[in-house]
Amino acid sequence: MANDKLDYLDVVNGSRPKRLWPAPALLLGALTLLPLLFLAYEIAFTPAVPFIWNSADAAWIGQPSQFDAKVRLAGEGLTSNFSKEFDVSSNIPERVVFRFKALGSLKLFVNGAAVPDEATRVHNWKRETAVDITHSIQPGRNRLLASVHNPRGPCLLWAQVEGLFPRISTDSDWTAQSANGVSASAVPANDVLTHPDAGRPASTWALATQHKLPLVGFAGAGMLAAFLISRPRRAVPPISSARSLVWAITAFWLFVFFQKMVRIDARIGFDALAHLNYISFILQEHSFPMAGDGWAMYHPPLFYLLSAAAVGGLKASSGGPEFFKFAAGLVPFISGLGTVWLTWLLSRRLFENDTLKASAAVLVGGLWPMGLYMSAYVSNETLCGLLAHLVMLLTVIGLGQSRVTPWMMLALGCAGGLALLSKFTGVIPVFLAVLFLGAKLVTVERVSLKRAASLVTVVVLGLAVISGWFYVRNFLHYGRFLVFNWNLPTGSIPPWWQQPGFHMPGYLLSFGSCLAQPYFSGFRSFWDALYSTFWLDGLVGGRVVLEGRHQLWNYDFMSLVSPLALLPTAVIGLGFFRSLWHSLFHPDAGLRLSYGFLCGLSLLMGFAMIHYSLAVPIYSTTKAFFALSLLGPMAVFFAEGLQTGLEFLRPVWLRYGLSAWLGMLAGSIILSFAT
């Protein structure tokens, strides 16, 4: 940190030292407990979050369906009729009750007679509803039919009939009939899907056998690097090796950009065509679109304005495809590379006297596959990530200084305003920056609440001036500040959904498919989705089938990254807990707050991604690059975890084994994008 660092015992106004209030501990506790409680409430009670779980009494059932990734418009006649026939003796029970929960609206028929709608109308489908059907039951054969209609997802039913013996409950013995009249046995509800192409690429074990010679070479290079690092050497400036490394990484990025990225069709990418339409709208109309004007036009406009300036300024529309991609890809590429440099500056603030940790953070930040492949596609993600890292860097600088100045807060407000004008996810780092700097003002600098409020107001004014107009425009036109393309009240985009349309506990509690079959493994679980888009282009540039992927990545080596990244992922987890320890017990208050800020950002972003995947339960919502702002913190956690690992790995052979593993990972990443 800076020379004017803050000590754990701070001298206030020349008086005796006073112990600081544990601001990071309380803030991190709140950032963990409150989101957890919110998630639990949403899962258990909020009808807008289609999360279901089976019970010992009955299982959720649906109708058989084949996997597909197509967009389905809401209200396309999604109705399923679930029926069950059963026999009743001549002694009809005194009371027979049909208890149900349905993902959608339900109409109930008993022996062909409709139960009044008032009896089955519910305000919250997550609450069990009881309907007395005693008078509709007759001796002999009976038939229940529950017609479920769900315009925004699959039709699912959980039900049981009390008062009969044996008790009737939903299972595979029920019959499910689709809207077109096709009947089949009902199937247990299941959100763990398998993409038809998931098993088509060669397994990672077969690829490792095929490419064993390069992997052995990478392992040797890793051990050689460990040997050279461990040798005594002359004194050098602490950060010089990290600076040299970031320049080498910059050269690698430039090589990949001119050799590979400009040759990728501009229409390939995640919603790339929609992003291009946004850019074209600005070029043609010389104004910003409304959210209902196109698929991606709900996004804030900064990325599209800069890209339109690049395309228009270079007159790229009149050039060839590669020149157009060069112009359209400038902003994503510069943003991605700029994030690497900001990661270096962040590591310089945190590790100013530790060359190994700074270099490790720079290497991870520069070779992170997620940053590389997203910089190749036309998307606003990398620009938002760049501006979020700028917010992080300014926050860490402010937390490390003895006094937070109005100019610092103004710079933060401007950077935060630009982040909010690039993508909605920019609100999370901005919110936490204000929260931690406010805590520092009150608990470390001991300024008055009036002074602290005035400095926070400077940030808010910067946010409002730069980005406020966009959100106010949304509110005036749509009645809310945040508008998305799946819930527009008006406009040209009707409501839509994709499979699976709901989630169950298994989606959050399983992991491992991505290690053997990394592509499209995100359909299997939340963690497979994050891992496969974090460490490789697991959704192949937004394509829905393998045939649609471009051929400019080396997918063999990219596949090998998946199992090789398992150990570094554990290192990052170890580094997170070490950073959490620093946030609670580090003697430097500035570093304590800085680590707390990075840990809090990771926690809150993680909770936000879990909530988003549950609230919008479609396969395309769980992508790690929605949290590109975590690239810097993850690089810091890796450096901290690596140091912790080396401290525990006393035997030399274990250290060289770790270095060999990391060498294979780094070599596979480089060849994934360079060959």
C-alpha positions as CSV (number, residue, x, y, z in Angstrom):
1,M,0.0,0.0,0.0
2,A,1.0,3.6,0.1
3,N,3.6,5.0,2.5
4,D,0.9,6.6,4.6
5,K,-0.5,3.3,5.6
6,L,-3.0,2.8,8.4
7,D,-2.1,0.7,11.4
8,Y,-4.5,-1.5,13.3
9,L,-4.0,0.8,16.3
10,D,-4.5,4.3,15.0
11,V,-3.6,7.5,16.9
12,V,-6.6,9.7,16.9
13,N,-5.9,13.4,17.5
14,G,-2.7,12.7,19.3
15,S,-4.5,10.7,22.0
16,R,-3.6,7.2,23.1
17,P,-4.2,4.5,20.5
18,K,-7.7,3.3,20.1
19,R,-8.7,-0.1,18.7
20,L,-10.6,0.2,15.4
21,W,-14.2,-1.0,15.1
22,P,-14.1,-4.3,13.1
23,A,-15.8,-2.8,10.0
24,P,-14.7,-5.5,7.5
25,A,-16.0,-8.3,9.8
26,L,-19.4,-6.7,10.3
27,L,-19.7,-5.8,6.6
28,L,-18.7,-9.2,5.4
29,G,-21.1,-10.8,7.9
30,A,-23.9,-8.7,6.6
31,L,-22.9,-9.4,2.9
32,T,-23.1,-13.1,3.7
33,L,-26.1,-13.4,6.0
34,L,-28.5,-11.0,4.3
35,P,-28.1,-12.5,0.8
36,L,-28.5,-16.0,2.2
37,L,-31.7,-15.0,4.0
38,F,-32.9,-13.3,0.8
39,L,-32.2,-16.4,-1.3
40,A,-33.9,-18.7,1.2
41,Y,-37.0,-16.5,1.2
42,E,-37.1,-16.3,-2.6
43,I,-36.7,-20.1,-2.9
44,A,-39.3,-20.9,-0.3
45,F,-42.0,-18.2,-0.8
46,T,-41.6,-16.0,-3.9
47,P,-43.8,-17.3,-6.8
48,A,-41.7,-15.5,-9.4
49,V,-38.8,-17.9,-8.6
50,P,-39.8,-21.3,-10.0
51,F,-37.8,-23.5,-7.7
52,I,-39.3,-26.8,-6.7
53,W,-38.4,-29.8,-4.5
54,N,-39.9,-33.2,-3.9
55,S,-41.3,-34.3,-0.6
56,A,-41.8,-37.7,1.0
57,D,-45.5,-37.5,0.2
58,A,-45.4,-36.8,-3.5
59,A,-43.1,-36.0,-6.4
60,W,-43.3,-33.2,-9.0
61,I,-44.2,-34.6,-12.4
62,G,-44.3,-33.3,-15.9
63,Q,-44.8,-34.6,-19.4
64,P,-41.9,-36.2,-21.4
65,S,-40.1,-33.7,-23.7
66,Q,-37.0,-33.7,-25.8
67,F,-34.1,-31.3,-25.1
68,D,-33.8,-28.2,-27.2
69,A,-32.3,-24.7,-26.7
70,K,-34.7,-22.8,-28.8
71,V,-36.5,-19.6,-27.6
72,R,-40.1,-20.2,-26.8
73,L,-42.7,-17.4,-26.9
74,A,-44.9,-17.2,-23.9
75,G,-48.5,-18.3,-24.3
76,E,-47.9,-20.8,-27.0
77,G,-50.6,-23.1,-25.7
78,L,-48.4,-24.7,-23.0
79,T,-51.0,-27.0,-21.3
80,S,-50.6,-30.4,-19.9
81,N,-53.4,-32.7,-18.6
82,F,-52.4,-35.0,-15.8
83,S,-54.8,-37.8,-15.1
84,K,-55.0,-40.7,-12.7
85,E,-57.6,-43.5,-12.5
86,F,-58.3,-45.3,-9.2
87,D,-61.0,-47.6,-7.6
88,V,-63.0,-46.8,-4.6
89,S,-65.1,-49.3,-2.6
90,S,-68.7,-48.9,-1.9
91,N,-67.8,-47.3,1.5
92,I,-66.8,-43.8,0.4
93,P,-64.6,-42.0,3.0
94,E,-66.1,-39.2,5.0
95,R,-63.7,-36.7,3.6
96,V,-61.5,-36.8,0.5
97,V,-59.1,-33.9,-0.1
98,F,-57.1,-33.2,-3.2
99,R,-53.9,-31.3,-2.2
100,F,-51.8,-29.7,-4.9
101,K,-49.1,-27.3,-6.0
102,A,-48.8,-26.5,-9.7
103,L,-46.2,-24.6,-11.7
104,G,-48.9,-22.7,-13.5
105,S,-52.7,-22.3,-13.2
106,L,-54.8,-25.5,-12.6
107,K,-58.2,-26.7,-13.5
108,L,-59.4,-29.8,-11.7
109,F,-61.9,-32.3,-13.1
110,V,-63.2,-35.3,-11.0
111,N,-65.0,-37.9,-13.1
112,G,-65.5,-35.4,-15.9
113,A,-67.1,-32.7,-13.6
114,A,-65.2,-29.5,-13.3
115,V,-64.3,-28.3,-9.8
116,P,-65.2,-24.5,-9.5
117,D,-62.3,-22.3,-10.4
118,E,-62.6,-20.5,-7.1
119,A,-61.5,-23.7,-5.3
120,T,-58.3,-24.1,-7.4
121,R,-57.3,-20.4,-7.9
122,V,-54.2,-19.6,-5.9
123,H,-52.1,-16.5,-5.3
124,N,-48.9,-18.3,-4.6
125,W,-48.3,-21.7,-6.2
126,K,-45.6,-22.5,-3.7
127,R,-48.3,-22.9,-1.0
128,E,-50.2,-26.1,-0.9
129,T,-53.9,-25.8,-1.8
130,A,-56.5,-28.2,-0.5
131,V,-59.8,-28.9,-2.4
132,D,-62.5,-31.0,-0.9
133,I,-63.7,-33.5,-3.6
134,T,-65.7,-35.9,-1.3
135,H,-69.0,-35.3,-3.1
136,S,-67.4,-35.9,-6.5
137,I,-66.1,-39.4,-5.6
138,Q,-68.2,-42.4,-6.6
139,P,-68.0,-46.1,-5.8
140,G,-66.0,-48.0,-8.4
141,R,-63.8,-46.5,-11.0
142,N,-62.8,-42.8,-10.6
143,R,-60.8,-40.4,-12.7
144,L,-58.9,-37.3,-11.7
145,L,-57.7,-34.9,-14.3
146,A,-55.6,-31.8,-13.5
147,S,-55.1,-29.4,-16.4
148,V,-52.1,-27.2,-15.8
149,H,-51.3,-24.2,-18.0
150,N,-48.0,-22.3,-17.7
151,P,-47.3,-19.6,-20.3
152,R,-43.7,-19.1,-19.2
153,G,-42.3,-22.6,-18.7
154,P,-43.2,-26.3,-18.4
155,C,-46.4,-27.5,-16.8
156,L,-45.6,-29.3,-13.5
157,L,-47.8,-30.8,-10.9
158,W,-47.3,-32.0,-7.3
159,A,-50.5,-33.5,-5.8
160,Q,-51.8,-36.1,-3.3
161,V,-55.3,-37.3,-2.4
162,E,-56.0,-37.7,1.3
163,G,-58.8,-39.9,2.7
164,L,-58.3,-42.9,0.3
165,F,-56.3,-46.0,1.0
166,P,-53.8,-46.4,-0.3
167,R,-53.0,-42.7,-0.6
168,I,-52.8,-41.4,-4.1
169,S,-49.8,-39.1,-5.0
170,T,-48.2,-37.9,-8.2
171,D,-45.7,-40.3,-9.7
172,S,-44.9,-42.1,-12.9
173,D,-48.2,-43.9,-12.7
174,W,-50.0,-40.8,-13.8
175,T,-50.7,-40.0,-17.4
176,A,-49.6,-36.8,-19.0
177,Q,-51.3,-35.5,-22.2
178,S,-49.9,-32.6,-24.1
179,A,-51.9,-29.8,-25.8
180,N,-51.8,-31.7,-29.1
181,G,-53.4,-34.8,-27.6
182,V,-50.3,-37.0,-27.3
183,S,-50.4,-39.1,-24.1
184,A,-47.6,-40.8,-22.2
185,S,-46.6,-41.7,-18.7
186,A,-45.8,-38.7,-16.6
187,V,-42.1,-38.3,-15.7
188,P,-40.5,-36.9,-12.6
189,A,-39.6,-33.3,-13.0
190,N,-35.9,-32.9,-13.8
191,D,-34.0,-29.8,-14.6
192,V,-30.6,-31.6,-15.1
193,L,-30.5,-31.8,-18.9
194,T,-28.0,-33.4,-21.3
195,H,-27.2,-31.6,-24.5
196,P,-27.2,-33.9,-27.5
197,D,-23.7,-32.7,-28.5
198,A,-22.2,-33.0,-24.9
199,G,-20.9,-36.5,-25.6
200,R,-19.7,-36.0,-29.1
201,P,-16.2,-34.4,-28.6
202,A,-13.5,-36.7,-27.4
203,S,-13.2,-37.1,-23.6
204,T,-10.6,-35.1,-21.9
205,W,-8.8,-38.3,-20.9
206,A,-8.5,-39.4,-24.6
207,L,-7.3,-35.9,-25.5
208,A,-4.6,-36.0,-22.7
209,T,-3.4,-39.3,-24.1
210,Q,-3.3,-37.9,-27.6
211,H,-1.4,-34.8,-26.7
212,K,0.8,-36.3,-24.0
213,L,4.1,-35.0,-25.5
214,P,3.1,-31.2,-25.4
215,L,1.7,-31.7,-21.9
216,V,5.0,-33.3,-20.7
217,G,6.8,-30.3,-22.2
218,F,4.6,-27.8,-20.4
219,A,5.1,-29.7,-17.2
220,G,8.9,-29.5,-17.7
221,A,8.6,-25.8,-18.4
222,G,6.7,-25.3,-15.2
223,M,9.3,-27.1,-13.1
224,L,12.1,-25.1,-14.8
225,A,10.3,-21.9,-14.0
226,A,10.0,-23.0,-10.4
227,F,13.7,-23.8,-10.3
228,L,14.7,-20.4,-11.7
229,I,12.4,-18.6,-9.3
230,S,13.9,-20.4,-6.3
231,R,17.5,-19.5,-7.3
232,P,19.1,-16.6,-5.4
233,R,19.3,-13.6,-7.7
234,R,20.4,-10.0,-7.6
235,A,18.1,-7.5,-6.1
236,V,15.5,-6.1,-8.5
237,P,12.7,-3.6,-8.0
238,P,9.9,-5.6,-6.4
239,I,7.4,-5.1,-9.1
240,S,9.7,-5.1,-12.2
241,S,9.1,-8.8,-13.0
242,A,5.4,-8.3,-12.8
243,R,5.7,-5.3,-15.2
244,S,7.8,-7.3,-17.6
245,L,5.2,-10.1,-17.4
246,V,2.3,-7.8,-18.2
247,W,4.1,-6.5,-21.3
248,A,4.7,-10.1,-22.4
249,I,1.0,-10.9,-21.9
250,T,0.1,-7.8,-23.9
251,A,2.2,-9.1,-26.8
252,F,0.4,-12.4,-26.6
253,W,-3.0,-10.7,-26.6
254,L,-2.0,-8.6,-29.7
255,F,-0.9,-11.8,-31.5
256,V,-4.2,-13.5,-30.7
257,F,-6.2,-10.4,-31.8
258,F,-4.6,-10.0,-35.2
259,Q,-4.2,-13.7,-35.9
260,K,-7.4,-15.1,-34.6
261,M,-10.0,-12.6,-33.2
262,V,-10.4,-10.4,-36.3
263,R,-11.1,-13.5,-38.3
264,I,-14.0,-14.6,-36.2
265,D,-17.3,-13.7,-37.9
266,A,-18.7,-10.7,-36.1
267,R,-22.1,-12.5,-35.9
268,I,-20.6,-15.2,-33.7
269,G,-20.8,-14.5,-30.0
270,F,-23.4,-14.3,-27.2
271,D,-26.3,-12.4,-28.7
272,A,-23.7,-10.9,-31.1
273,L,-26.2,-10.2,-33.9
274,A,-28.4,-8.3,-31.4
275,H,-25.4,-6.3,-30.3
276,L,-24.6,-5.5,-33.9
277,N,-28.2,-4.3,-34.5
278,Y,-27.8,-1.9,-31.5
279,I,-24.6,-0.5,-33.1
280,S,-26.4,-0.2,-36.5
281,F,-29.3,1.6,-34.8
282,I,-27.0,4.3,-33.4
283,L,-25.2,4.7,-36.7
284,Q,-28.4,5.0,-38.7
285,E,-30.7,6.9,-36.3
286,H,-28.1,9.0,-34.5
287,S,-29.9,8.3,-31.3
288,F,-30.3,5.7,-28.6
289,P,-33.0,3.0,-28.9
290,M,-35.6,2.2,-26.4
291,A,-35.6,-1.2,-24.7
292,G,-38.4,-2.5,-26.9
293,D,-36.7,-1.7,-30.2
294,G,-34.6,-4.9,-30.3
295,W,-33.4,-8.0,-28.5
296,A,-30.4,-6.4,-26.8
297,M,-31.5,-2.8,-26.8
298,Y,-32.5,-2.8,-23.1
299,H,-28.7,-2.5,-22.3
300,P,-27.2,0.8,-21.3
301,P,-25.7,2.5,-24.4
302,L,-22.0,3.2,-23.6
303,F,-20.5,0.1,-25.3
304,Y,-22.6,0.6,-28.4
305,L,-21.8,4.3,-28.6
306,L,-18.1,3.6,-28.5
307,S,-18.4,0.7,-31.0
308,A,-20.5,2.8,-33.3
309,A,-17.8,5.5,-33.2
310,A,-15.1,2.9,-34.1
311,V,-17.2,1.4,-36.9
312,G,-18.3,4.7,-38.3
313,G,-14.9,6.4,-37.8
314,L,-13.0,3.7,-39.6
315,K,-15.8,3.4,-42.2
316,A,-15.7,-0.3,-41.5
317,S,-19.1,-1.0,-43.2
318,S,-17.5,-0.4,-46.6
319,G,-14.6,-2.8,-45.9
320,G,-14.4,-6.6,-45.9
321,P,-15.6,-8.9,-43.1
322,E,-12.3,-9.0,-41.3
323,F,-11.9,-5.2,-41.4
324,F,-15.5,-4.8,-40.0
325,K,-14.7,-7.3,-37.3
326,F,-11.5,-5.3,-36.5
327,A,-13.5,-2.2,-36.0
328,A,-16.4,-3.8,-34.1
329,G,-14.0,-5.8,-32.0
330,L,-11.8,-2.9,-30.9
331,V,-13.8,-2.0,-27.9
332,P,-14.1,-5.6,-26.5
333,F,-10.5,-6.2,-27.1
334,I,-9.1,-3.0,-25.7
335,S,-11.4,-3.4,-22.7
336,G,-10.2,-7.0,-22.1
337,L,-6.6,-6.0,-22.3
338,G,-7.2,-3.0,-20.2
339,T,-8.6,-5.2,-17.5
340,V,-5.3,-7.1,-17.5
341,W,-3.4,-3.9,-16.9
342,L,-5.8,-2.8,-14.1
343,T,-5.3,-6.3,-12.5
344,W,-1.6,-5.5,-12.5
345,L,-2.1,-2.2,-10.9
346,L,-4.4,-3.8,-8.3
347,S,-1.8,-6.4,-7.5
348,R,0.8,-3.6,-7.3
349,R,-1.2,-1.9,-4.6
350,L,-1.7,-5.1,-2.6
351,F,1.6,-6.8,-3.2
352,E,4.1,-4.0,-3.6
353,N,6.9,-5.9,-1.9
354,D,6.1,-9.4,-3.1
355,T,7.3,-10.1,-6.6
356,L,6.0,-13.7,-6.6
357,K,2.4,-12.9,-5.7
358,A,2.2,-9.9,-8.0
359,S,3.6,-11.9,-10.9
360,A,1.2,-14.8,-10.1
361,A,-1.8,-12.4,-10.1
362,V,-0.7,-10.8,-13.4
363,L,-0.2,-14.2,-15.1
364,V,-3.6,-15.5,-14.0
365,G,-5.3,-12.2,-15.0
366,G,-3.6,-12.2,-18.4
367,L,-4.2,-15.8,-19.3
368,W,-7.7,-16.2,-17.9
369,P,-9.7,-18.0,-20.7
370,M,-12.9,-16.1,-19.9
371,G,-11.2,-12.8,-20.5
372,L,-9.6,-13.9,-23.7
373,Y,-12.6,-15.5,-25.4
374,M,-15.0,-12.7,-24.4
375,S,-12.6,-10.1,-25.8
376,A,-13.0,-11.9,-29.2
377,Y,-16.8,-11.4,-29.4
378,V,-18.9,-8.3,-29.9
379,S,-20.3,-7.8,-26.4
380,N,-20.6,-5.2,-23.6
381,E,-19.3,-7.6,-21.0
382,T,-15.6,-6.7,-21.3
383,L,-16.2,-2.9,-21.1
384,C,-18.3,-3.4,-18.0
385,G,-15.5,-5.5,-16.6
386,L,-12.9,-2.9,-17.4
387,L,-14.9,-0.1,-15.7
388,A,-15.7,-2.3,-12.7
389,H,-11.9,-2.9,-12.3
390,L,-11.3,0.8,-12.4
391,V,-13.9,1.2,-9.6
392,M,-12.1,-1.5,-7.7
393,L,-8.7,0.1,-8.1
394,L,-9.9,3.5,-7.1
395,T,-11.6,2.0,-4.0
396,V,-8.5,0.1,-3.0
397,I,-6.4,3.3,-3.4
398,G,-8.9,5.2,-1.3
399,L,-9.0,2.5,1.4
400,G,-5.2,2.6,1.6
401,Q,-4.8,6.4,1.9
402,S,-4.8,8.2,5.2
403,R,-7.6,10.5,4.1
404,V,-10.3,10.1,1.5
405,T,-10.5,13.3,-0.5
406,P,-13.4,14.8,-2.5
407,W,-11.4,14.4,-5.7
408,M,-11.1,10.7,-5.0
409,M,-14.8,10.3,-4.5
410,L,-15.5,12.4,-7.6
411,A,-13.3,10.1,-9.6
412,L,-15.1,7.1,-8.2
413,G,-18.4,8.6,-9.0
414,C,-17.4,9.2,-12.6
415,A,-15.9,5.6,-13.0
416,G,-19.0,4.2,-11.4
417,G,-21.3,6.2,-13.6
418,L,-19.5,4.9,-16.7
419,A,-19.8,1.3,-15.3
420,L,-23.6,1.8,-14.8
421,L,-23.8,3.1,-18.3
422,S,-22.2,0.0,-19.7
423,K,-24.2,-2.8,-18.0
424,F,-26.5,-3.2,-15.1
425,T,-24.1,-5.5,-13.3
426,G,-21.9,-2.5,-12.7
427,V,-24.1,-1.6,-9.8
428,I,-22.6,-4.3,-7.5
429,P,-19.0,-3.0,-7.4
430,V,-20.2,0.6,-7.2
431,F,-22.5,-0.2,-4.3
432,L,-19.7,-2.0,-2.4
433,A,-17.2,0.7,-3.1
434,V,-19.4,3.3,-1.5
435,L,-20.2,1.0,1.4
436,F,-16.6,0.3,2.3
437,L,-15.3,3.8,1.7
438,G,-18.2,5.1,3.9
439,A,-17.2,2.6,6.6
440,K,-13.6,3.8,6.4
441,L,-14.7,7.4,6.8
442,V,-16.7,6.7,9.9
443,T,-14.6,4.0,11.6
444,V,-11.0,4.8,10.6
445,E,-10.9,8.5,9.8
446,R,-13.5,9.2,12.5
447,V,-15.1,12.0,10.5
448,S,-18.5,13.3,11.4
449,L,-21.6,11.7,9.8
450,K,-22.2,15.0,8.1
451,R,-18.7,15.0,6.5
452,A,-19.1,11.3,5.5
453,A,-22.5,12.0,4.0
454,S,-21.2,14.9,2.0
455,L,-18.3,12.8,0.5
456,V,-20.7,10.0,-0.4
457,T,-23.0,12.6,-2.0
458,V,-20.1,13.5,-4.3
459,V,-20.1,9.9,-5.6
460,V,-23.8,9.8,-6.0
461,L,-23.7,13.1,-8.0
462,G,-21.1,11.6,-10.3
463,L,-23.3,8.5,-10.8
464,A,-26.4,10.6,-11.4
465,V,-24.8,13.0,-13.9
466,I,-23.2,10.3,-16.0
467,S,-25.7,7.5,-16.0
468,G,-28.9,8.7,-14.2
469,W,-30.6,9.9,-17.4
470,F,-30.7,6.4,-18.8
471,Y,-32.4,4.9,-15.8
472,V,-34.8,7.8,-15.4
473,R,-35.8,7.4,-19.1
474,N,-36.5,3.7,-18.4
475,F,-38.7,4.7,-15.4
476,L,-40.6,7.3,-17.3
477,H,-41.3,5.0,-20.3
478,Y,-41.7,1.5,-18.6
479,G,-42.4,2.3,-15.0
480,R,-39.2,0.8,-13.6
481,F,-35.5,1.7,-13.6
482,L,-34.2,-1.7,-14.7
483,V,-35.7,-3.3,-17.8
484,F,-34.8,-6.6,-19.4
485,N,-35.8,-8.2,-22.7
486,W,-37.8,-11.0,-21.0
487,N,-40.2,-8.8,-19.1
488,L,-40.9,-5.8,-21.2
489,P,-44.3,-4.3,-20.5
490,T,-44.5,-2.9,-24.0
491,G,-42.4,-3.0,-27.1
492,S,-41.7,-5.4,-29.9
493,I,-40.3,-8.3,-27.8
494,P,-43.0,-10.6,-26.4
495,P,-42.3,-12.6,-23.2
496,W,-40.2,-15.7,-23.8
497,W,-38.5,-18.6,-22.1
498,Q,-36.1,-21.5,-22.7
499,Q,-35.6,-24.9,-21.1
500,P,-35.6,-26.0,-18.4
501,G,-37.9,-23.2,-17.1
502,F,-37.5,-24.2,-13.4
503,H,-34.8,-25.5,-11.0
504,M,-34.5,-28.1,-8.3
505,P,-31.9,-28.6,-5.5
506,G,-29.9,-31.0,-7.6
507,Y,-29.0,-28.2,-10.0
508,L,-27.2,-26.3,-7.2
509,L,-25.8,-29.4,-5.5
510,S,-24.0,-31.3,-8.3
511,F,-20.8,-30.8,-10.2
512,G,-18.4,-32.8,-12.4
513,S,-19.8,-33.2,-15.9
514,C,-17.6,-30.4,-17.2
515,L,-14.4,-32.3,-16.3
516,A,-14.9,-35.0,-18.8
517,Q,-17.3,-33.3,-21.3
518,P,-16.8,-29.6,-20.9
519,Y,-18.9,-28.2,-23.8
520,F,-22.6,-27.6,-23.0
521,S,-22.0,-29.1,-19.5
522,G,-23.8,-26.1,-18.1
523,F,-27.1,-27.8,-18.8
524,R,-26.2,-30.3,-16.1
525,S,-25.7,-28.0,-13.0
526,F,-25.1,-24.4,-11.9
527,W,-21.5,-25.2,-11.0
528,D,-20.7,-27.0,-14.2
529,A,-22.1,-23.9,-16.0
530,L,-19.9,-21.5,-14.1
531,Y,-16.8,-23.7,-14.4
532,S,-17.1,-24.4,-18.1
533,T,-17.5,-20.7,-19.0
534,F,-15.0,-19.6,-16.4
535,W,-12.1,-21.7,-17.7
536,L,-13.0,-22.3,-21.3
537,D,-15.5,-21.2,-24.0
538,G,-17.9,-23.9,-22.8
539,L,-20.9,-22.6,-24.7
540,V,-18.8,-22.2,-27.9
541,G,-19.5,-18.6,-28.6
542,G,-23.2,-18.7,-27.9
543,R,-23.9,-21.5,-30.5
544,V,-26.5,-24.1,-29.6
545,V,-24.8,-27.0,-31.5
546,L,-21.2,-27.9,-32.0
547,E,-21.5,-27.5,-35.8
548,G,-22.1,-23.8,-35.3
549,R,-18.8,-23.1,-33.5
550,H,-16.0,-21.3,-35.2
551,Q,-12.7,-23.1,-35.8
552,L,-10.3,-20.5,-34.7
553,W,-9.8,-21.9,-31.2
554,N,-7.9,-25.1,-30.6
555,Y,-10.7,-27.0,-28.9
556,D,-8.5,-30.0,-28.1
557,F,-6.3,-28.0,-25.8
558,M,-9.2,-25.9,-24.6
559,S,-10.9,-29.2,-23.5
560,L,-7.8,-30.1,-21.6
561,V,-8.0,-26.9,-19.6
562,S,-11.1,-28.2,-17.9
563,P,-9.6,-31.0,-15.7
564,L,-6.3,-29.1,-15.4
565,A,-8.1,-26.1,-13.9
566,L,-9.5,-28.1,-11.0
567,L,-6.3,-27.6,-8.9
568,P,-6.1,-23.9,-9.6
569,T,-9.7,-23.5,-8.7
570,A,-8.9,-25.1,-5.3
571,V,-6.0,-22.7,-5.0
572,I,-8.4,-19.8,-5.6
573,G,-10.7,-21.1,-2.9
574,L,-7.8,-21.3,-0.5
575,G,-6.8,-17.8,-1.4
576,F,-10.3,-16.5,-0.8
577,F,-10.2,-17.8,2.8
578,R,-6.7,-16.4,3.3
579,S,-7.9,-13.0,2.0
580,L,-10.9,-13.4,4.4
581,W,-8.4,-13.9,7.2
582,H,-6.5,-10.8,6.1
583,S,-9.8,-8.8,6.1
584,L,-10.2,-9.6,9.7
585,F,-6.8,-9.7,11.2
586,H,-4.2,-7.9,9.0
587,P,-2.4,-5.3,11.0
588,D,-2.7,-2.7,8.2
589,A,-6.2,-1.3,8.3
590,G,-6.1,-0.2,4.7
591,L,-5.2,-3.7,3.6
592,R,-7.8,-5.2,6.0
593,L,-10.5,-3.1,4.3
594,S,-9.2,-3.7,0.8
595,Y,-9.3,-7.5,1.3
596,G,-12.7,-7.2,2.9
597,F,-13.9,-5.2,-0.2
598,L,-12.6,-7.9,-2.6
599,C,-14.1,-10.7,-0.6
600,G,-17.4,-8.9,-0.2
601,L,-17.5,-8.2,-3.9
602,S,-17.0,-11.9,-4.7
603,L,-19.6,-13.0,-2.2
604,L,-22.3,-10.5,-3.4
605,M,-21.6,-11.2,-7.1
606,G,-21.8,-14.9,-6.4
607,F,-25.2,-14.6,-4.6
608,A,-26.4,-12.3,-7.4
609,M,-25.6,-15.0,-10.0
610,I,-27.3,-17.7,-8.0
611,H,-30.4,-15.6,-7.7
612,Y,-30.4,-14.7,-11.4
613,S,-30.1,-18.3,-12.4
614,L,-33.1,-19.2,-10.2
615,A,-35.3,-16.2,-11.0
616,V,-34.7,-16.7,-14.8
617,P,-34.2,-20.5,-14.9
618,I,-33.1,-20.9,-18.5
619,Y,-29.9,-22.5,-19.7
620,S,-28.4,-19.3,-21.1
621,T,-28.5,-17.3,-17.8
622,T,-25.7,-19.1,-15.9
623,K,-22.5,-17.8,-17.4
624,A,-19.4,-17.0,-15.5
625,F,-18.5,-14.0,-17.7
626,F,-21.5,-12.1,-16.2
627,A,-19.0,-11.6,-13.4
628,L,-16.0,-10.5,-15.4
629,S,-15.6,-7.8,-12.7
630,L,-14.2,-10.7,-10.5
631,L,-11.2,-11.3,-12.7
632,G,-9.0,-9.1,-10.6
633,P,-10.2,-10.4,-7.3
634,M,-9.8,-14.0,-8.5
635,A,-6.2,-13.2,-9.6
636,V,-5.5,-11.8,-6.1
637,F,-7.1,-14.9,-4.5
638,F,-5.0,-17.2,-6.7
639,A,-1.8,-15.4,-5.6
640,E,-2.8,-15.6,-2.0
641,G,-3.7,-19.3,-2.3
642,L,-0.5,-20.1,-4.1
643,Q,1.6,-18.5,-1.3
644,T,-0.4,-20.5,1.2
645,G,0.1,-23.7,-0.7
646,L,3.8,-23.2,-1.0
647,E,4.0,-22.5,2.7
648,F,2.4,-25.9,3.4
649,L,4.1,-27.9,0.6
650,R,7.5,-28.3,2.3
651,P,8.8,-31.3,0.3
652,V,10.5,-30.0,-2.8
653,W,8.9,-32.7,-5.0
654,L,5.4,-31.4,-4.0
655,R,6.3,-27.9,-5.0
656,Y,7.7,-29.1,-8.4
657,G,4.6,-31.2,-8.8
658,L,2.4,-28.1,-8.4
659,S,4.6,-26.1,-10.8
660,A,4.4,-28.9,-13.4
661,W,0.6,-28.9,-13.1
662,L,0.4,-25.1,-13.5
663,G,2.8,-25.3,-16.4
664,M,0.4,-27.8,-18.2
665,L,-2.5,-25.5,-17.5
666,A,-0.8,-22.4,-18.8
667,G,0.6,-24.1,-21.9
668,S,-2.9,-25.6,-22.7
669,I,-4.5,-22.1,-22.4
670,I,-1.9,-20.5,-24.6
671,L,-2.3,-23.2,-27.3
672,S,-6.0,-23.0,-27.0
673,F,-6.0,-19.4,-28.4
674,A,-2.7,-19.2,-30.3
675,T,-2.8,-22.3,-32.5
